[in-house]
Amino acid sequence: MKSTATDFAAIHAVLELYLDGLYHSDTARLAQVFHPQALYATAVGEQPIFWRMHEYFPVVDARPAPAASGQPRTDRVLSIELVGPVTALARLQCSIAPKHFIDLLTLLWLDGRWQIVSKVFHYDIRD
């Protein structure tokens, strides 16, 4: 049975797996948390990006993992908001040097579990 407490715990577990997937550049982990039709979007940079997972995952697979180079983890969950019984919004921060990200993730309760259906993000480049 779903409850607010179990929803928050389940969403937090999804977000931790998401952050681990980013830190280790591990699309097997990311595939566990993203819906296959999820949207990846940003307007930072020269052109806006609107990708689906089949476009995003190869980029993750091709980049060196922050874990492999010993980058410190700056990731954390900033907020989780239950918008309704099957909809949630999460705000996170993480870094893949030299980029420092704020991710806005929308999650839906689908097929008996929380899944990320959109990732919209902003980043700054820092030393």
Secondary structure, DSSP 8 states (H G I E B T S, - for coil): ---HHHHHHHHHHHHHHHHHHHHTT-HHHHHHHEEEEEEEEE--SSS-EEEEHHHHHHHHHHS--TTTTT-----EEEEEEEEETTEEEEEEEEEETTEEEEEEEEEEEETTEEEEEEEEEEEEE--
